[in-house]
Amino acid sequence: MLLMLHTLMEHIDDTLDLMITRSSDDFIYDSFVSDLISDYIALISVVRAHKPPLLKKTISCRCFSAVDADELASNISRSPLVCNPASTIVGLLLQYKSAVTTALAPMKTKTRIEGPSSPWFSREIAAARCRKLE
């Protein structure tokens, strides 16, 4: 009665030992009592434990820090941005984008696999591991 009141479920009820889970949980597939081992019996459970699927994340970025200043100035001076500027803001933006970002800092795309988060693995632990390797 008390278990039902708190939406709990008992998996093995023939012994004094208990195995109790929430009624909504379904990770215990089967439970049973083993044969007598010495003075003890073992409670055995078959547990459903699935790893979550790994997620793929695609990241796109441009590396502006690697742009050479002289090459940037040369590209801008030869571009339609200077030679034949557009009459609208949007047109100027597109000319700038083609002269600077597309030519000097092409888009790089990386796909990485994200594993499950590890809240226990903090930046301090990562730094300590790096110091240990030095």
C-alpha positions as CSV (number, residue, x, y, z in Angstrom):
1,M,0.0,0.0,0.0
2,L,2.8,2.4,0.9
3,L,4.6,1.6,-2.3
4,M,1.6,2.3,-4.4
5,L,1.0,5.6,-2.6
6,H,4.5,6.8,-3.8
7,T,4.2,5.1,-7.2
8,L,6.9,2.6,-6.5
9,M,7.1,-1.0,-7.6
10,E,8.6,-4.0,-5.8
11,H,10.3,-6.4,-8.2
12,I,11.0,-9.4,-5.9
13,D,8.5,-10.0,-3.1
14,D,9.5,-13.5,-1.8
15,T,12.4,-12.4,0.3
16,L,13.2,-9.9,3.0
17,D,15.5,-8.1,0.6
18,L,13.9,-5.5,-1.6
19,M,14.4,-4.2,-5.1
20,I,12.2,-1.2,-5.5
21,T,12.0,1.3,-8.5
22,R,9.5,3.9,-9.6
23,S,6.5,2.4,-11.4
24,S,7.3,4.7,-14.5
25,D,10.8,3.3,-14.9
26,D,11.3,0.4,-17.2
27,F,15.0,-0.3,-17.0
28,I,14.5,-3.5,-15.0
29,Y,13.6,-6.2,-17.5
30,D,13.5,-9.2,-15.2
31,S,14.3,-10.1,-11.6
32,F,14.6,-13.4,-9.9
33,V,16.1,-15.0,-6.8
34,S,19.1,-17.3,-7.4
35,D,19.7,-20.7,-5.7
36,L,20.9,-20.7,-2.2
37,I,24.6,-19.8,-1.9
38,S,25.8,-20.7,1.5
39,D,23.5,-18.8,3.9
40,Y,22.6,-16.2,1.3
41,I,20.6,-15.8,-1.8
42,A,21.3,-13.5,-4.6
43,L,18.8,-11.1,-6.1
44,I,19.5,-11.1,-9.9
45,S,18.1,-8.5,-12.3
46,V,18.4,-8.1,-16.0
47,V,18.7,-4.4,-16.6
48,R,18.0,-2.5,-19.9
49,A,20.9,-0.1,-20.2
50,H,21.2,1.6,-23.6
51,K,23.8,4.2,-24.5
52,P,22.3,7.3,-25.9
53,P,23.0,7.8,-29.6
54,L,25.9,10.1,-30.4
55,L,24.9,13.3,-32.0
56,K,26.7,14.9,-35.0
57,K,27.1,18.6,-35.0
58,T,28.3,20.6,-38.0
59,I,30.1,23.9,-37.3
60,S,31.0,26.4,-40.0
61,C,33.4,29.3,-39.4
62,R,35.9,31.6,-41.1
63,C,39.4,32.1,-39.8
64,F,39.9,35.9,-39.9
65,S,43.0,35.8,-37.7
66,A,45.0,34.2,-40.5
67,V,44.2,37.0,-43.1
68,D,47.3,38.8,-44.3
69,A,46.9,42.6,-44.0
70,D,48.7,43.4,-47.3
71,E,46.6,40.8,-49.2
72,L,43.5,42.3,-47.6
73,A,44.4,45.8,-48.8
74,S,45.3,44.5,-52.3
75,N,42.0,42.6,-52.6
76,I,39.9,45.6,-51.5
77,S,41.7,48.0,-53.9
78,R,41.1,45.6,-56.9
79,S,37.5,44.7,-55.9
80,P,34.3,46.2,-57.3
81,L,33.8,47.6,-53.9
82,V,36.4,50.4,-54.9
83,C,36.4,50.2,-58.7
84,N,32.6,50.0,-59.2
85,P,30.7,50.4,-55.9
86,A,27.1,49.3,-55.6
87,S,24.5,51.9,-55.1
88,T,22.8,50.2,-52.1
89,I,23.9,49.1,-48.7
90,V,23.0,45.5,-49.5
91,G,25.0,45.6,-52.7
92,L,28.1,47.1,-50.9
93,L,27.8,44.4,-48.3
94,L,27.8,41.7,-51.0
95,Q,30.8,43.2,-52.7
96,Y,32.7,43.4,-49.5
97,K,31.8,39.8,-48.7
98,S,33.0,38.5,-52.1
99,A,36.2,40.6,-51.9
100,V,37.2,39.9,-48.4
101,T,35.5,37.0,-46.7
102,T,35.1,34.6,-49.6
103,A,38.6,35.2,-51.1
104,L,40.7,35.6,-48.0
105,A,38.8,33.7,-45.3
106,P,36.9,30.8,-46.9
107,M,34.2,29.0,-45.0
108,K,35.5,25.9,-43.2
109,T,33.1,23.3,-42.1
110,K,33.8,20.7,-39.5
111,T,31.5,17.9,-38.3
112,R,32.1,16.6,-34.8
113,I,30.5,13.9,-32.8
114,E,29.2,15.0,-29.4
115,G,29.2,12.4,-26.7
116,P,27.2,12.5,-23.6
117,S,28.1,15.3,-21.2
118,S,30.3,14.6,-18.3
119,P,29.4,17.1,-15.6
120,W,32.2,15.8,-13.4
121,F,34.8,16.7,-16.0
122,S,35.5,20.4,-15.3
123,R,38.0,22.8,-16.8
124,E,40.1,22.5,-13.6
125,I,40.4,18.7,-14.2
126,A,41.3,19.2,-17.8
127,A,44.0,21.7,-16.8
128,A,45.3,19.3,-14.2
129,R,45.5,16.6,-16.8
130,C,47.5,18.9,-19.1
131,R,49.9,19.8,-16.3
132,K,50.4,16.1,-15.6
133,L,51.4,15.4,-19.2
134,E,54.0,18.2,-19.2
